[in-house]
Amino acid sequence: EDQVTQSPEALRLQEGESSSLNCSYTVSGLRGLFWYRQDPGKGPEFLFTLYSAGEEKEKERLKATLTKKESFLHITAPKPEDSATYLCAGTNTDKLIFGTGTRLQVFP
Amino acid sequence: DGGITQSPKYLFRKEGQNVTLSCEQNLNHDAMYWYRQDPGQGLRLIYYSQIVNDFQKGDIAEGYSVSREKKESFPLTVTSAQKNPTAFYLCASKSSGQETQYFGPGTRLLVL
């Protein structure tokens, strides 16, 4: 069965303390791996799409990487405004398979 | 401004009542999707449509119905057969030939 697992469930960081969020997947014939940011009570905001192992994408303090088994979202020197839930999803058809998310809190 | 709109932001349902959630997009996307989000669970697919006048059931379609009469619109009806409708409902769309889905702001459905 195709599956996406995110870890940790929750992460508390001090402002400036870099870390990584993990997304492990077992999606046969992966056609894309997606990262979204979701603020409380809002819809997910698209961050990145990765298509093949070895691919990397960056946006401000965020960098997403992809291997054949997992993806990482690296957060460099986070700020309190980076606090949100980060969702990972994979696809091999027209449907997305979501993980349960990592809730990130960044304290000043 | 191009985007996806959902209305209402909050919706209250009484016992035995059907309610309809609106989703409109002006991105000229072909495919549209409805997801349900519950605390501690990943987003789950309810229904999706790849073209006008055609739609398919997702993983949790029981108790829901949809229509796709226009490319821009994909309303979701939560019927009285859905016994646990309290959730955050999200609409998404994507262009054919692309993989990335974009989401609307969501509707929170509560039961009175």
HADDOCK unambig.tbl for C-alpha pairs under 7 A between the chains (distance, minus, plus):
assign (segid A and resid 32 and name CA) (segid B and resid 99 and name CA) 6.83 0.50 0.50
assign (segid A and resid 42 and name CA) (segid B and resid 105 and name CA) 5.24 0.50 0.50
assign (segid A and resid 42 and name CA) (segid B and resid 106 and name CA) 6.39 0.50 0.50
assign (segid A and resid 43 and name CA) (segid B and resid 90 and name CA) 6.74 0.50 0.50
assign (segid A and resid 43 and name CA) (segid B and resid 103 and name CA) 5.92 0.50 0.50
assign (segid A and resid 43 and name CA) (segid B and resid 104 and name CA) 5.62 0.50 0.50
assign (segid A and resid 43 and name CA) (segid B and resid 105 and name CA) 4.28 0.50 0.50
assign (segid A and resid 43 and name CA) (segid B and resid 106 and name CA) 5.54 0.50 0.50
assign (segid A and resid 44 and name CA) (segid B and resid 103 and name CA) 5.98 0.50 0.50
assign (segid A and resid 45 and name CA) (segid B and resid 103 and name CA) 6.92 0.50 0.50
assign (segid A and resid 46 and name CA) (segid B and resid 102 and name CA) 6.57 0.50 0.50
assign (segid A and resid 49 and name CA) (segid B and resid 100 and name CA) 6.96 0.50 0.50
assign (segid A and resid 98 and name CA) (segid B and resid 42 and name CA) 5.32 0.50 0.50
assign (segid A and resid 98 and name CA) (segid B and resid 43 and name CA) 5.91 0.50 0.50
assign (segid A and resid 99 and name CA) (segid B and resid 42 and name CA) 5.23 0.50 0.50
assign (segid A and resid 100 and name CA) (segid B and resid 40 and name CA) 6.31 0.50 0.50
assign (segid A and resid 100 and name CA) (segid B and resid 41 and name CA) 5.19 0.50 0.50
assign (segid A and resid 100 and name CA) (segid B and resid 42 and name CA) 4.17 0.50 0.50
